[in-house]
Amino acid sequence: MSKLSMEIEAPVNATLSGGAAALLNSGCFCISVDKDALHRALESELGSPGLAQLVEERCPHALATRPVFLSSEHRERMARLIHAVEHVVAMPSFRQHVLAAAPAIAQHAPGGAKGVFFGYDFHIHEHGIGLIEINTNAGGAMLNAALARGQRACCPEIEQMLPPSDGVAVLEARIVEMFRREWSLSRRERPLRSIAIVDQSPQEQYLYPEFLLFQQLFQRNGLQAVIADPSELVLRDGVLWHGAMVVDMVYNRLTDFLLEAPSSASLREAYLAHAVVLTPHPQAHALYADKRNLALLSDAARLQELGVPVEIQSILLAGIPRTEIVNPENADRLWAERRRLFFKPTAGFGGRAAYRGDKLTKRAWQDILAGDYVAQTVVAPGKRVIDLQDQTQSLKFDIRNYVYDGAVQWLAARLYQGQTTNFRTPGGGFAPVYSLPSAHDGAACLAR
C-alpha cells in the first residue's frame, strides 16, 4: 500500500486535539502577544527604527492580540492536501490543460523560478478542513516572523506549543535561501546581488511596513534591496535598472498578475526577455491562483480524465469545497442553491467583489453573470473568542500555509469579522498559530 493510500485510511475527522483546539479557541483568554517584546523586535532586532510606530499608524489591525489553536490532525491534513495539489500541478496533463486556455504571458516559460510565498488558505472547523483558495503573492510572512518574536507562554502547557526559540531565525534564513534558490534555478551563473520589492505605489500599501522588513532582511544578508513602483524600473541594453542599481530579481507583490498595466511595461518586457528573475510570475498565477482551477480540482470526473491517481483524487475531493464556473447553463440552478454558495471572481484577491450567497441581491447576481466567477460550496470558517475591552467577541479565522516548492514554511491565522478577511477588525489581523499535540485535551490550560 502506498504512503498516500495509508494516509487516506487514517481518520478524516479531528480527534482529541481537534476538540481541544476548539475548546481553547472558545475559552482561552489568558495569553497574548508581548507588545514590549514585539516593539523591541521591530525597532532593534530587525534594525528598523520607527517601524513599530509605523505599524501602529498604518495598519493598527494587522497583528492580532490572541493566538489561534490548531490540532495536529488539522495541520497534517492541510499538508497532505497541499502535497496532493502540488502533485497534480506537476502533471503534464494538468499543465497543458490549464495553460492552453491561459493568456500568452502565462504560457511564457519563466526560466526555472518556482514562485515564492504561495498562500494556501483554509477554513478549519472541529471536524474538517476546506481549501478556500491559493494565492501566489501571499503577504504577511515577515509580519508573522516579527509577531513570533513577541509570543509568550502563560503556562507550561502553552509553552510546549510555541515554535522553538530559534524558529524565527530559521524561518528568516530559509526565506533568504528561497530567493537565492529562485536565482540558481533560473540558471544564473553569478551570485544574486540585488532584489527589487515591487508593488503599485508601495508606500501607500497597507502592508508597506512588511516591505521594509523584507528590505532589512535582504540587506542584513548582503543583498542590495529597494522598494519600488513598477514604473520606476527601466529596461536598458538588456538589463533592468532601478536608478543606478542593476535589478537581478523582482520580488513581485503586484496584483497586476499578468503585467498588463502601463506602469508594468518595462517589467513585462524584462520578464519576457529573461532580463530579470521575476518571482512569483504569471505562469505560477495561472497554474495555482486562478480560481477556475479549483473547479477542476474538485471535480472527480475531470480528475479522472487527467489521469490523477485515485489516492490523490480522494484527498482533493475530501478537502476542496465543490467549486463550479458560473455560466448560462448552470445559472438558474446556482441561483436556487445560492444560500450554500460563495461567489468569487476567477482572478480576484483579498475578498474583492466576492459575495456570500445568502446575502446576494439580484443586482449583484447580474454582476456575477456578466463577469468571470466561480461558485464555491460554503465551508464555515473557524471561530476564535477573544476578550477586548472587558467584553468577549467571536471572530472568524482562516489558516494560511506559506508554501515554497511544495513545502510548508510557516502557518499563520487571520482573525476577522465580516464576509472576508479585511484587517479592519479590532483585535483581529495575523495571529500566531499554536499546534496542539495529539493527546492534548486543553483542560489544564483552561483551568488556570
Backbone torsions as a table, in degrees:
resi	resn	phi	psi	omega
1	MET	NA	135.8	-179.2
2	SER	-71.2	162.3	178.2
3	LYS	-59.2	-43.1	-178.7
4	LEU	-65.3	-38.2	178.9
5	SER	-61.6	-42.3	179.2
6	MET	-64.6	-36.2	179.8
7	GLU	-64.1	-37.6	-178.2
8	ILE	-65.7	-34.7	-178.1
9	GLU	-76.4	-8.6	173.4
10	ALA	-68.6	156.1	-179.4
11	PRO	-57.1	134.2	-178.3
12	VAL	-85.5	-19.6	178.6
13	ASN	-92.7	145.3	175.8
14	ALA	-62.6	142.1	-178.4
15	THR	-101.2	-131.7	-172.7
16	LEU	-55.1	-47.4	-174.5
17	SER	-72.6	-22.2	174.3
18	GLY	-64.7	-44.7	176.5
19	GLY	-66.2	-37.1	178.9
20	ALA	-65.8	-39.9	178.5
21	ALA	-61.8	-45.0	178.7
22	ALA	-62.2	-39.6	179.5
23	LEU	-62.9	-45.0	-179.9
24	LEU	-69.4	-37.5	178.7
25	ASN	-65.2	-24.5	-179.4
26	SER	-96.3	-14.6	-172.1
27	GLY	-139.0	1.8	-178.0
28	CYS	-100.9	113.0	-179.0
29	PHE	-117.4	2.7	-165.1
30	CYS	-93.4	5.0	177.6
31	ILE	-127.3	150.0	-179.4
32	SER	-156.3	171.3	174.4
33	VAL	-68.9	135.3	174.8
34	ASP	-77.0	102.5	-173.6
35	LYS	-64.2	-33.6	178.1
36	ASP	-66.0	-42.3	178.7
37	ALA	-65.8	-39.6	177.7
38	LEU	-63.8	-42.1	178.4
39	HIS	-61.1	-44.6	179.4
40	ARG	-62.8	-39.2	-179.8
41	ALA	-62.8	-45.6	-178.5
42	LEU	-67.9	-37.1	-173.2
43	GLU	-85.8	-38.7	-171.5
44	SER	-116.1	-54.6	-176.8
45	GLU	-59.8	-37.8	-178.3
46	LEU	-94.8	-0.7	173.3
47	GLY	67.4	37.1	-176.4
48	SER	-129.4	75.6	178.6
49	PRO	-56.7	134.9	179.9
50	GLY	86.6	-6.1	-175.6
51	LEU	-70.7	-37.8	179.6
52	ALA	-59.7	-42.9	178.9
53	GLN	-67.3	-38.1	178.7
54	LEU	-63.0	-42.0	177.4
55	VAL	-60.7	-44.6	-178.9
56	GLU	-63.9	-38.0	-178.0
57	GLU	-80.0	-44.1	-172.3
58	ARG	-81.8	-43.1	-175.4
59	CYS	-138.5	71.1	-174.3
60	PRO	-65.6	-18.9	-179.4
61	HIS	-112.2	29.2	179.5
62	ALA	-86.1	-25.0	-175.7
63	LEU	-121.7	119.6	-175.1
64	ALA	-75.8	159.9	-177.4
65	THR	-92.3	-9.7	-178.3
66	ARG	-134.5	151.8	176.7
67	PRO	-82.2	169.5	172.0
68	VAL	-114.7	138.0	-179.7
69	PHE	-97.3	139.8	-175.7
70	LEU	-136.5	136.8	178.6
71	SER	-77.1	153.9	176.5
72	SER	-64.2	-32.0	178.7
73	GLU	-64.3	-44.0	178.1
74	HIS	-63.1	-42.0	179.7
75	ARG	-60.8	-43.7	-179.3
76	GLU	-67.4	-38.5	179.9
77	ARG	-66.7	-38.5	176.3
78	MET	-62.4	-43.8	-179.9
79	ALA	-62.0	-39.8	178.8
80	ARG	-65.6	-39.8	-179.9
81	LEU	-67.7	-40.9	176.3
82	ILE	-59.4	-44.2	177.8
83	HIS	-59.5	-40.9	-179.1
84	ALA	-66.0	-43.1	177.5
85	VAL	-61.9	-45.8	-179.6
86	GLU	-61.4	-36.5	177.5
87	HIS	-60.2	-45.9	-177.6
88	VAL	-68.9	-43.3	-178.6
89	VAL	-62.4	-27.8	178.3
90	ALA	-77.6	-12.7	-177.1
91	MET	-74.1	132.1	178.8
92	PRO	-55.7	-36.2	-178.2
93	SER	-64.5	-40.3	178.3
94	PHE	-67.3	-47.8	-176.8
95	ARG	-62.2	-42.9	179.6
96	GLN	-63.5	-42.1	-178.8
97	HIS	-64.0	-47.1	-176.4
98	VAL	-71.1	-46.6	-174.5
99	LEU	-72.3	-24.2	178.0
100	ALA	-62.5	-29.6	-179.4
101	ALA	-99.6	1.7	-175.7
102	ALA	-89.1	158.7	175.0
103	PRO	-59.3	159.7	-174.0
104	ALA	-58.2	-38.9	-176.9
105	ILE	-66.1	-27.8	177.2
106	ALA	-74.5	-22.2	177.5
107	GLN	-82.9	-14.3	178.7
108	HIS	-66.8	128.7	179.8
109	ALA	-66.7	124.5	-174.5
110	PRO	-75.8	-6.0	175.7
111	GLY	93.1	10.8	175.7
112	GLY	117.1	-23.9	-178.9
113	ALA	-63.1	137.0	-179.4
114	LYS	-83.8	-39.9	-173.7
115	GLY	111.8	119.8	-177.4
116	VAL	-86.8	154.3	170.3
117	PHE	53.0	59.4	166.0
118	PHE	-72.6	142.9	178.1
119	GLY	-117.0	111.2	174.4
120	TYR	-94.0	110.4	-174.0
121	ASP	-102.5	126.5	-175.1
122	PHE	-121.2	146.0	161.5
123	HIS	-95.8	138.2	-175.2
124	ILE	-125.2	134.0	168.6
125	HIS	-136.7	175.8	-169.6
126	GLU	-56.4	-31.8	-172.9
127	HIS	-111.8	10.8	179.8
128	GLY	179.5	-177.5	178.8
129	ILE	-133.5	160.0	173.2
130	GLY	-146.7	121.9	176.4
131	LEU	-76.7	108.3	-174.7
132	ILE	-81.2	-43.4	177.8
133	GLU	-165.7	168.0	175.8
134	ILE	-122.8	131.0	176.2
135	ASN	-113.1	147.3	-179.7
136	THR	-110.6	6.4	167.6
137	ASN	-138.1	52.9	-173.9
138	ALA	-65.2	122.8	179.4
139	GLY	-88.2	168.4	171.5
140	GLY	105.8	-8.9	-173.7
141	ALA	-61.0	-45.4	-178.1
142	MET	-73.3	-32.5	174.5
143	LEU	-64.3	-37.5	177.5
144	ASN	-69.5	-33.1	175.2
145	ALA	-64.4	-42.5	176.7
146	ALA	-64.2	-41.7	179.6
147	LEU	-60.6	-38.1	-179.0
148	ALA	-63.7	-27.7	178.7
149	ARG	-70.6	-17.2	-178.9
150	GLY	-102.7	8.3	-179.7
151	GLN	-75.7	143.9	175.2
152	ARG	-138.5	151.3	-179.7
153	ALA	-101.5	137.2	179.6
154	CYS	-92.1	-12.9	-176.7
155	CYS	-160.3	162.6	-178.7
156	PRO	-58.6	-33.1	-179.1
157	GLU	-64.0	-39.1	179.1
158	ILE	-73.3	-35.5	-175.8
159	GLU	-58.9	-34.9	-179.3
160	GLN	-71.3	-13.8	178.6
161	MET	-89.3	-17.5	-175.9
162	LEU	-69.8	152.1	172.9
163	PRO	-59.8	155.1	177.4
164	PRO	-58.9	156.1	-174.0
165	SER	-58.7	-29.9	179.9
166	ASP	-95.5	10.0	-174.4
167	GLY	-61.9	-39.8	-178.4
168	VAL	-68.5	-42.8	178.6
169	ALA	-62.2	-38.9	177.5
170	VAL	-64.5	-43.4	178.5
171	LEU	-59.9	-46.5	-178.3
172	GLU	-63.8	-37.8	176.5
173	ALA	-64.5	-38.6	178.9
174	ARG	-67.9	-33.7	178.0
175	ILE	-63.1	-47.8	179.5
176	VAL	-62.4	-43.7	179.3
177	GLU	-62.9	-34.8	178.2
178	MET	-60.6	-45.3	179.1
179	PHE	-67.3	-38.5	177.1
180	ARG	-64.3	-36.7	179.0
181	ARG	-67.9	-39.1	175.0
182	GLU	-56.1	-38.6	178.8
183	TRP	-66.9	-46.3	-178.2
184	SER	-70.0	-35.1	176.7
185	LEU	-63.9	-24.6	177.9
186	SER	-84.5	9.4	173.5
187	ARG	58.7	42.5	174.2
188	ARG	-87.8	137.6	-170.5
189	GLU	-81.4	-36.7	-178.5
190	ARG	-95.6	166.3	179.2
191	PRO	-66.2	154.6	174.5
192	LEU	-66.3	133.1	-177.3
193	ARG	-119.8	-28.3	-171.9
194	SER	-148.3	146.8	179.8
195	ILE	-135.3	134.5	170.4
196	ALA	-106.6	124.9	175.4
197	ILE	-90.3	112.1	-166.0
198	VAL	-116.9	127.8	171.4
199	ASP	-151.9	161.3	177.8
200	GLN	-68.4	124.3	-179.2
201	SER	43.5	62.8	-169.1
202	PRO	-58.6	-35.2	-178.7
203	GLN	-65.8	-17.7	-179.9
204	GLU	-95.2	-5.9	-177.5
205	GLN	-72.8	146.4	-179.3
206	TYR	-57.6	-40.2	-177.7
207	LEU	-96.3	27.4	176.5
208	TYR	-54.3	-39.1	177.5
209	PRO	-55.3	-32.7	178.1
210	GLU	-67.5	-35.0	176.5
211	PHE	-59.5	-39.5	177.7
212	LEU	-64.2	-38.1	177.8
213	LEU	-64.2	-42.0	177.0
214	PHE	-63.6	-44.1	179.9
215	GLN	-57.7	-45.6	178.7
216	GLN	-62.8	-42.2	179.9
217	LEU	-60.8	-47.2	-179.7
218	PHE	-62.6	-43.1	-177.8
219	GLN	-66.9	-36.3	177.4
220	ARG	-63.9	-21.2	-178.8
221	ASN	-106.9	25.0	170.3
222	GLY	80.2	17.7	180.0
223	LEU	-110.6	137.7	169.5
224	GLN	-69.0	141.8	-178.0
225	ALA	-147.6	133.4	175.5
226	VAL	-129.3	155.3	173.8
227	ILE	-108.9	124.1	-168.5
228	ALA	-142.9	149.9	165.0
229	ASP	-78.5	145.0	-178.5
230	PRO	-59.2	-27.2	180.0
231	SER	-67.7	-15.7	-179.9
232	GLU	-83.6	-6.6	-179.7
233	LEU	-89.1	140.9	-178.5
234	VAL	-131.7	130.0	174.9
235	LEU	-95.4	120.1	-177.1
236	ARG	-141.2	122.9	179.0
237	ASP	54.8	40.9	176.4
238	GLY	76.3	12.7	-178.5
239	VAL	-128.3	138.5	176.8
240	LEU	-91.7	130.4	-176.3
241	TRP	-121.2	147.6	163.8
242	HIS	-124.6	103.5	-172.7
243	GLY	60.9	-124.9	-179.7
244	ALA	-93.0	3.8	-177.1
245	MET	-99.8	127.8	170.5
246	VAL	-72.4	129.6	-178.7
247	VAL	-97.4	112.1	176.5
248	ASP	-77.8	-43.6	-172.2
249	MET	-137.8	143.7	173.1
250	VAL	-112.3	119.0	170.2
251	TYR	-84.0	108.5	-167.2
252	ASN	-89.0	110.6	175.0
253	ARG	-109.1	11.1	-178.7
254	LEU	-69.2	146.1	167.4
255	THR	-96.1	5.7	168.3
256	ASP	-83.7	74.5	-166.9
257	PHE	-61.5	-29.9	-178.0
258	LEU	-102.8	9.7	177.9
259	LEU	55.0	47.9	-176.1
260	GLU	-94.7	-21.0	-176.5
261	ALA	-68.2	147.4	177.4
262	PRO	-54.8	-35.2	-179.6
263	SER	-67.0	-18.4	-179.5
264	SER	-93.5	7.6	-171.6
265	ALA	-59.3	-47.4	-178.8
266	SER	-66.6	-39.8	178.2
267	LEU	-64.5	-42.5	178.3
268	ARG	-60.2	-46.7	-179.3
269	GLU	-63.5	-41.8	179.5
270	ALA	-65.4	-39.0	178.6
271	TYR	-64.0	-47.1	-178.2
272	LEU	-66.4	-27.0	179.6
273	ALA	-92.1	4.2	-176.5
274	HIS	56.1	33.5	178.2
275	ALA	-86.3	-7.6	179.5
276	VAL	-151.5	152.0	171.7
277	VAL	-91.0	119.1	-179.2
278	LEU	-107.3	125.8	-179.4
279	THR	-146.5	126.8	-7.7
280	PRO	-72.7	169.4	-170.4
281	HIS	-128.1	170.2	-176.6
282	PRO	-58.6	-34.0	-179.8
283	GLN	-67.4	-38.1	176.8
284	ALA	-61.7	-40.9	178.8
285	HIS	-62.1	-42.9	-179.2
286	ALA	-64.6	-38.5	-175.4
287	LEU	-80.2	-28.3	-173.8
288	TYR	-115.6	-47.8	-165.2
289	ALA	-93.2	-18.8	176.3
290	ASP	-63.4	121.6	-172.3
291	LYS	-70.6	-12.6	173.2
292	ARG	-63.5	-25.0	178.1
293	ASN	-65.9	-29.3	177.2
294	LEU	-66.5	-30.1	175.4
295	ALA	-65.4	-39.1	178.5
296	LEU	-69.6	-45.1	-174.9
297	LEU	-71.9	-13.5	178.5
298	SER	-110.1	16.3	-178.1
299	ASP	-115.1	108.5	-175.0
300	ALA	-58.9	-42.3	-177.2
301	ALA	-64.6	-42.3	-178.7
302	ARG	-71.7	-35.4	175.4
303	LEU	-62.7	-39.0	177.9
304	GLN	-63.7	-42.3	179.0
305	GLU	-61.1	-35.0	-179.9
306	LEU	-78.1	-7.6	-179.7
307	GLY	81.0	25.5	179.0
308	VAL	-71.2	129.9	179.8
309	PRO	-55.4	146.6	-175.1
310	VAL	-58.0	-40.9	-177.6
311	GLU	-66.7	-32.6	176.1
312	ILE	-70.5	-42.5	177.1
313	GLN	-55.1	-44.0	-177.5
314	SER	-60.7	-41.4	179.4
315	ILE	-66.0	-44.7	-179.1
316	LEU	-63.0	-47.9	-175.6
317	LEU	-68.4	-26.7	178.2
318	ALA	-79.6	-24.5	-171.6
319	GLY	-115.0	-9.7	178.5
320	ILE	-110.1	119.7	178.8
321	PRO	-58.2	140.7	179.1
322	ARG	-52.6	126.2	-176.2
323	THR	-128.0	137.4	178.6
324	GLU	-131.5	147.1	172.1
325	ILE	-78.7	128.9	180.0
326	VAL	-75.1	126.2	178.7
327	ASN	-147.4	170.0	-177.3
328	PRO	-58.5	-29.6	-177.1
329	GLU	-69.4	-34.0	-177.4
330	ASN	-109.1	5.9	-173.4
331	ALA	-59.4	-46.4	-178.0
332	ASP	-63.1	-42.2	-179.5
333	ARG	-66.0	-43.0	-179.4
334	LEU	-65.9	-36.1	176.4
335	TRP	-63.7	-41.5	180.0
336	ALA	-66.7	-30.7	-177.8
337	GLU	-98.0	9.8	-167.0
338	ARG	-57.0	-28.9	-174.0
339	ARG	-67.6	-18.1	177.3
340	ARG	-105.8	13.8	-174.5
341	LEU	-122.4	157.5	172.6
342	PHE	-124.7	132.5	-174.8
343	PHE	-108.8	129.1	-176.3
344	LYS	-134.2	141.9	172.5
345	PRO	-67.2	143.8	-173.2
346	THR	-62.7	-31.0	179.9
347	ALA	-111.8	21.6	-176.4
348	GLY	-77.2	169.8	178.7
349	PHE	-155.1	154.9	174.2
350	GLY	61.2	23.5	178.2
351	GLY	75.2	8.1	-178.6
352	ARG	-69.9	134.8	177.2
353	ALA	58.4	26.6	176.1
354	ALA	-98.4	149.4	-174.0
355	TYR	-135.1	132.8	169.0
356	ARG	-78.7	131.0	-174.8
357	GLY	-60.9	-35.0	-178.3
358	ASP	-73.7	-8.9	177.0
359	LYS	-110.7	7.1	-169.9
360	LEU	-74.9	132.9	175.0
361	THR	-98.9	163.1	177.3
362	LYS	-60.8	-37.3	179.8
363	ARG	-64.7	-45.7	178.2
364	ALA	-64.1	-35.4	178.5
365	TRP	-61.8	-38.0	177.4
366	GLN	-65.4	-36.2	175.6
367	ASP	-64.0	-39.9	178.4
368	ILE	-63.2	-45.7	-179.0
369	LEU	-64.8	-29.8	-179.0
370	ALA	-84.0	-13.7	-178.2
371	GLY	-108.1	-171.7	176.0
372	ASP	-101.6	105.3	-173.4
373	TYR	-130.2	156.2	166.9
374	VAL	-118.5	153.9	174.1
375	ALA	-112.0	123.7	-176.4
376	GLN	-119.8	133.7	176.1
377	THR	-58.5	131.8	-176.9
378	VAL	-67.0	129.2	167.8
379	VAL	-116.8	117.5	-175.2
380	ALA	-62.0	138.0	176.2
381	PRO	-71.9	165.8	174.2
382	GLY	-69.5	166.9	179.3
383	LYS	-122.8	135.2	175.2
384	ARG	-128.9	119.4	177.6
385	VAL	-89.6	127.6	178.4
386	ILE	-123.1	160.2	172.7
387	ASP	-104.0	130.3	-177.7
388	LEU	-143.5	120.7	-179.5
389	GLN	53.2	47.7	176.0
390	ASP	65.1	18.1	175.0
391	GLN	-130.4	150.6	175.7
392	THR	-95.0	143.2	177.4
393	GLN	-133.6	143.5	177.3
394	SER	-100.7	116.3	179.0
395	LEU	-107.7	152.5	172.7
396	LYS	-84.6	159.5	172.3
397	PHE	-148.3	151.8	166.5
398	ASP	-122.6	168.9	-179.2
399	ILE	-118.9	124.2	176.7
400	ARG	-102.6	125.3	171.6
401	ASN	-98.1	116.3	173.4
402	TYR	-82.0	125.0	-170.1
403	VAL	-130.2	137.1	170.9
404	TYR	-131.9	127.6	178.2
405	ASP	50.5	41.0	175.5
406	GLY	85.4	-6.8	-176.9
407	ALA	-105.1	134.1	177.9
408	VAL	-76.7	125.0	-179.6
409	GLN	-93.8	-36.7	-171.8
410	TRP	-163.2	152.4	173.8
411	LEU	-116.2	141.9	173.9
412	ALA	-143.4	150.0	173.2
413	ALA	-103.6	158.2	172.8
414	ARG	-128.0	117.4	-178.9
415	LEU	-96.6	139.5	-176.6
416	TYR	-163.2	166.2	166.1
417	GLN	-120.9	152.7	179.5
418	GLY	109.6	-165.9	-173.6
419	GLN	-76.2	-39.0	-178.3
420	THR	-140.2	168.7	175.6
421	THR	-57.6	138.1	-171.4
422	ASN	-145.1	-11.5	-179.9
423	PHE	54.9	32.8	176.7
424	ARG	-122.0	5.3	-174.0
425	THR	-95.0	120.9	173.6
426	PRO	-54.7	130.7	-176.6
427	GLY	83.9	-6.8	-178.3
428	GLY	-98.5	-167.0	-177.4
429	GLY	110.0	-165.3	176.6
430	PHE	-64.5	136.1	-179.3
431	ALA	-130.7	143.7	175.1
432	PRO	-65.0	150.1	178.3
433	VAL	-109.1	124.7	176.3
434	TYR	-105.8	120.5	-178.5
435	SER	-91.8	130.2	-179.5
436	LEU	-89.2	137.7	170.0
437	PRO	-60.7	156.2	-174.5
438	SER	-56.9	-36.6	-174.7
439	ALA	-91.8	5.9	-174.9
440	HIS	-72.5	132.9	-179.1
441	ASP	-108.6	-4.2	175.2
442	GLY	77.2	-12.0	-172.9
443	ALA	-67.1	-39.1	-176.9
444	ALA	-62.9	-38.8	-179.5
445	CYS	-65.9	-45.4	-175.6
446	LEU	-74.1	-18.9	-179.8
447	ALA	-76.9	-12.9	-176.8
448	ARG	-81.6	NA	NA
